[in-house]
């Protein structure tokens, strides 16, 4: 039996992307009539990270290989390829034990001036240069200088937050002890758009492929929003049950095309409602009578995370089908079901569903806390995530790393 090694990489020089050598195919030459499916073995640390078997990971110009200590504390799982179909145990990360988490923000976190620090770090600046080639305009200039209206548009803000959040990873890496922090992360998640950032960080897809997906996602969501009059509003000061009652009351007064629903379960006292414009206006009018402290109309194109985004799904499905997605190197928690997924095909389906499904962020954060999360970092513009986490647990240890 002989193993053939493939050198798989997206970048040659950027520290964000790891180069891996993995056993991709095992062919049995002992019996000409016997053909084995290709087998890949993956080692995943019981308390930290997951790697490809026989892998060497490149960080900058240095090479790090497995040590016996790492092997001893690892477990082995197998993915079997039959023809072109690879079957991965989707429950691989189901028993994850989070100690250190990276959390990535979603749309709404953008602000003119973001990316300013990234200009001074070559590794971070390189991400913006690559983004310029993919997007066809100077993203960093819009991030740093605006105008605000342009940065706030869905087709600009989504790529801007994705790139700036990964630039923040590079700024952390450049700090003393930063690489050690990055190496210690054992779970990642992101709010809506931030899920793509988390998947890129966990190497489920390359930086470029993730940016192409985010670009298309923003365009598809903008088009879906333009097709119908819809909106989003944050309800402040009510629990989720009261917000649901508020939605029910509003829905009694509008046609089906204007119905509303809870779209973002953020934290106690802060839930976003999406739906038709008349439905959202009815929610705003009734909020005070339900004892809501206030309502805040969100600066987004339309009713994200509802059926209003259905026209975007088919475009996303086609783009995801054409994208190489790998098992993440660590658990990445889905917004759709607050669970980590290991199977690339399942991840594709989940991401396509995400634009029409409510964001279960409150459940995600509470689950991390219940599982013993010790510290988390919010990487990217603003401090929205830190504020939400503190609302869920005042004692939570969370640090913001902006770019």
C-alpha positions in Angstrom: 0.0 0.0 0.0 1.4 3.4 -0.9 0.2 6.9 0.1 0.3 9.8 -2.3 0.8 13.2 -0.8 -0.8 16.4 -2.2 0.5 19.9 -1.4 -2.7 21.9 -1.0 -2.5 25.6 -0.5 -4.2 28.9 -1.5 -1.5 31.3 -0.6 2.3 30.9 -0.6 3.2 33.9 1.6 0.3 35.1 3.7 0.2 34.0 7.3 -3.7 33.8 7.3 -3.7 30.7 5.2 -2.0 27.5 6.3 -0.2 25.2 3.8 -1.0 21.6 4.5 0.3 18.3 3.2 -2.3 15.6 3.7 -2.8 11.9 2.9 -5.5 12.2 0.2 -5.5 8.9 -1.5 -4.6 5.4 -0.4 -4.5 2.9 -3.3 -4.2 -0.9 -2.8 -1.9 -2.5 -5.3 -1.9 -6.0 -3.7 -5.1 -7.1 -5.5 -5.8 -5.6 -9.0 -9.6 -6.4 -8.6 -9.8 -4.5 -5.3 -10.3 -0.7 -5.3 -10.3 1.1 -2.0 -12.0 4.4 -1.5 -9.6 7.3 -0.8 -9.2 7.8 2.9 -8.1 10.9 4.8 -7.2 10.8 8.4 -7.5 13.9 10.5 -6.1 14.4 14.0 -8.0 16.8 16.2 -6.8 17.8 19.6 -9.1 16.8 22.4 -9.0 20.3 23.9 -7.7 22.6 21.2 -7.2 22.4 17.4 -7.8 20.0 14.6 -5.2 19.2 11.9 -4.8 17.0 8.8 -2.8 13.9 9.4 0.8 14.1 8.4 0.4 17.9 8.1 3.0 20.6 8.3 1.6 24.1 8.9 3.3 27.2 7.7 3.1 30.4 9.8 4.8 33.1 7.9 8.2 31.7 7.0 8.4 29.1 9.8 7.4 25.5 9.6 5.8 23.7 12.5 5.2 19.9 12.6 3.4 17.6 15.0 5.2 16.6 18.1 4.7 13.4 20.0 3.0 15.4 22.7 0.4 16.7 20.2 -0.1 13.2 18.9 -0.7 11.8 22.3 -3.5 14.2 23.1 -5.2 13.8 19.7 -8.0 11.6 18.4 -8.3 10.2 14.9 -11.4 10.3 12.7 -11.8 9.1 9.2 -13.5 10.6 6.1 -14.1 8.2 3.3 -14.3 9.3 -0.4 -16.4 7.1 -2.6 -16.0 8.3 -6.2 -16.2 12.1 -5.9 -18.4 12.0 -2.8 -16.6 12.6 0.5 -18.5 11.6 3.6 -17.4 13.4 6.8 -18.9 12.8 10.2 -20.9 16.0 10.6 -21.0 15.5 14.4 -17.2 15.5 14.7 -17.3 18.7 16.9 -20.5 17.9 18.8 -18.6 17.4 22.1 -16.5 20.5 21.8 -15.2 22.1 25.0 -14.6 25.9 24.4 -12.0 27.7 26.5 -11.0 30.5 24.1 -13.3 31.8 21.4 -13.0 34.2 18.5 -16.2 36.1 17.7 -16.7 38.0 14.5 -19.2 40.9 14.0 -21.9 41.2 11.3 -23.5 43.9 9.2 -24.1 47.1 11.3 -20.7 47.1 12.9 -19.2 49.1 10.1 -18.1 52.7 10.7 -16.0 55.2 8.7 -12.4 55.0 10.0 -12.3 51.2 10.3 -9.2 49.7 8.8 -7.0 52.7 9.7 -4.7 50.6 11.9 -4.4 47.9 9.2 -2.6 50.4 6.9 0.5 50.1 9.1 0.8 46.3 9.0 1.9 44.7 5.8 0.1 41.4 6.5 -3.2 43.2 7.1 -2.7 45.6 4.2 -2.1 42.7 1.9 -5.7 41.5 2.6 -7.1 44.8 1.4 -4.9 44.6 -1.8 -6.2 41.2 -2.6 -9.8 42.4 -1.9 -9.3 45.3 -4.3 -8.5 42.9 -7.1 -11.6 40.8 -6.4 -14.0 43.6 -5.7 -12.8 46.0 -8.4 -12.5 49.1 -6.1 -10.4 50.5 -3.3 -12.1 48.9 -0.3 -9.6 50.3 2.3 -10.3 53.8 1.0 -14.0 53.4 1.5 -13.5 51.9 5.0 -11.2 54.7 6.2 -12.7 57.7 4.4 -16.3 56.8 3.6 -18.6 58.3 2.6 -20.8 56.8 5.3 -23.7 56.2 2.9 -21.5 54.1 0.6 -20.0 52.1 3.4 -23.4 51.4 4.9 -24.7 49.8 1.6 -25.1 46.1 1.9 -22.9 45.3 -1.1 -20.0 47.4 0.4 -20.4 46.8 4.2 -20.4 43.0 4.0 -17.0 42.7 2.2 -15.7 45.6 4.3 -16.5 43.9 7.7 -15.2 40.5 6.4 -11.8 41.9 5.3 -11.4 44.3 8.3 -12.2 41.5 10.8 -9.5 39.2 9.3 -7.2 42.2 9.2 -7.8 42.4 13.0 -6.6 38.8 13.3 -3.3 39.9 11.7 -3.0 42.9 14.1 -3.5 40.5 17.0 -0.9 38.1 15.4 1.6 40.9 15.3 1.2 41.7 19.0 3.5 40.1 21.5 2.0 36.8 22.4 -0.6 37.2 19.7 0.3 34.1 17.7 0.0 32.1 20.9 -3.5 33.4 21.4 -4.5 32.5 17.8 -3.0 29.0 18.2 -5.1 28.5 21.4 -8.5 29.4 19.9 -10.7 26.3 20.0 -14.1 27.7 18.8 -15.1 30.4 16.4 -18.4 32.0 15.5 -19.8 35.1 13.9 -23.0 37.1 13.8 -24.7 36.5 10.5 -22.1 37.7 8.0 -19.5 37.0 10.7 -20.1 33.3 10.2 -18.2 33.6 6.9 -15.4 35.3 8.6 -15.2 32.6 11.2 -15.2 29.9 8.5 -12.4 31.7 6.7 -10.4 32.0 10.0 -10.9 28.2 10.6 -9.7 27.5 7.0 -13.0 26.0 5.8 -12.3 28.1 2.7 -9.6 30.5 1.5 -9.7 34.2 2.2 -10.3 34.8 -1.5 -13.1 32.3 -1.8 -14.8 33.6 1.3 -14.6 37.2 0.0 -16.2 36.1 -3.3 -19.0 34.4 -1.4 -19.5 37.5 0.8 -19.5 39.8 -2.3 -22.2 37.7 -4.0 -24.1 37.4 -0.7 -24.3 41.1 -0.3 -25.4 41.6 -3.9 -28.0 38.9 -3.7 -29.4 40.2 -0.5 -29.5 43.8 -1.8 -31.4 42.6 -4.9 -33.9 40.6 -2.8 -34.4 43.7 -0.6 -35.0 45.9 -3.7 -37.7 43.5 -4.9 -40.1 44.3 -1.9 -40.6 47.0 0.6 -39.2 45.6 3.8 -37.2 46.6 6.9 -35.7 45.6 10.2 -36.2 47.1 13.7 -34.5 46.4 17.0 -36.9 46.1 20.0 -35.1 47.2 23.2 -36.2 46.2 26.7 -38.4 43.2 26.1 -37.8 39.4 26.5 -38.3 37.2 23.4 -41.7 36.0 24.4 -43.0 39.6 24.6 -41.4 40.5 21.3 -43.2 37.5 19.7 -46.5 38.7 21.2 -45.7 42.2 19.7 -45.1 40.6 16.3 -48.4 38.6 16.5 -50.3 41.8 17.3 -48.7 43.6 14.4 -49.4 40.7 12.0 -53.1 40.9 12.8 -53.2 44.3 11.1 -51.3 43.7 7.9 -51.5 41.5 4.8 -49.4 38.4 4.4 -46.8 40.2 2.3 -46.1 42.5 5.2 -45.9 39.9 8.0 -43.1 40.3 10.6 -41.0 37.8 12.7 -38.1 37.8 15.1 -35.0 37.7 12.8 -32.1 38.1 15.3 -32.2 36.6 18.8 -29.3 38.7 20.1 -29.6 38.9 23.9 -32.2 39.5 26.6 -33.7 42.9 25.9 -32.5 43.2 22.3 -34.2 41.3 19.5 -34.4 42.4 15.9 -37.7 42.1 14.0 -37.8 41.8 10.2 -40.7 41.9 7.7 -42.7 44.0 5.4 -42.5 47.8 5.8 -46.1 48.1 7.0 -45.6 45.3 9.5 -42.5 46.9 10.8 -44.3 50.2 11.1 -47.1 48.5 13.1 -44.5 47.0 15.4 -43.0 50.4 16.0 -46.5 51.9 16.7 -47.4 49.1 19.2 -44.0 48.7 21.0 -44.7 51.3 23.8 -48.0 49.6 24.7 -46.0 46.3 25.1 -43.7 48.2 27.5 -40.7 48.2 25.1 -38.1 50.8 26.2 -37.5 51.9 22.6 -37.3 50.8 19.0 -34.4 51.4 16.6 -34.9 51.1 12.9 -31.8 49.3 11.5 -29.7 50.7 8.7 -30.0 47.6 6.5 -31.4 47.2 3.0 -34.4 45.0 4.0 -35.9 42.1 6.0 -32.8 40.0 6.4 -33.2 36.5 7.9 -36.8 36.0 6.7 -38.5 34.6 3.6 -38.0 38.1 2.0 -34.5 36.9 1.3 -35.6 33.8 -0.6 -34.6 35.1 -4.0 -31.0 35.2 -2.7 -30.9 31.6 -1.8 -30.5 30.0 -5.3 -27.7 32.4 -6.2 -25.9 31.5 -2.9 -26.5 27.8 -3.5 -24.9 27.9 -6.9 -21.9 29.9 -5.6 -21.4 27.6 -2.6 -21.7 24.5 -4.9 -18.7 25.8 -6.9 -16.6 26.7 -3.9 -14.1 24.3 -2.2 -15.2 24.0 1.4 -13.2 21.8 3.8 -13.8 20.6 7.3 -13.0 23.5 9.6 -9.9 23.1 11.8 -12.1 23.9 14.8 -15.8 24.1 15.7 -17.6 27.0 13.9 -21.0 27.5 15.4 -23.8 28.0 12.9 -26.3 30.9 13.2 -29.1 28.6 12.0 -29.0 25.9 14.7 -26.3 27.1 17.1 -24.4 23.9 16.4 -20.9 23.2 14.9 -20.8 21.3 11.6 -17.9 19.3 10.2 -19.2 18.1 6.9 -18.5 20.5 4.0 -21.7 19.7 2.2 -23.7 20.3 5.3 -21.9 23.6 5.8 -22.9 24.7 2.3 -26.6 23.9 2.9 -26.5 25.7 6.3 -24.9 28.9 4.7 -27.6 28.9 2.0 -30.4 28.6 4.6 -28.8 31.3 6.8 -30.1 34.3 4.9 -33.7 33.2 5.5 -33.3 31.8 9.0 -33.4 33.6 12.3 -30.0 34.2 13.9 -29.7 32.2 17.1 -26.9 34.3 18.6 -28.2 34.3 22.2 -28.4 30.5 22.2 -24.9 30.3 20.7 -23.3 32.6 23.4 -25.2 30.9 26.3 -24.1 27.5 25.0 -20.5 28.6 25.0 -20.8 29.9 28.5 -22.5 26.7 29.7 -19.7 24.6 28.2 -17.1 26.5 30.1 -15.9 29.4 27.9 -13.2 31.2 29.7 -12.3 34.1 27.4 -13.3 35.5 24.0 -12.0 38.0 21.6 -14.2 40.2 19.3 -12.2 40.7 16.1 -13.3 43.5 13.8 -14.9 46.9 13.8 -17.1 48.2 16.6 -17.9 46.6 20.0 -21.4 45.3 19.2 -20.5 41.7 20.0 -18.9 42.6 23.3 -22.0 44.5 24.3 -24.2 41.6 23.5 -22.0 39.1 25.4 -21.9 41.4 28.5 -25.7 41.6 28.4 -25.9 37.8 28.5 -23.2 37.5 31.2 -22.0 40.6 33.0 -18.9 38.7 34.2 -17.8 37.5 30.7 -14.2 38.1 29.8 -14.2 39.5 26.3 -11.6 41.7 24.6 -12.1 43.7 21.4 -9.4 43.8 18.7 -10.2 46.4 16.1 -8.4 47.2 12.9 
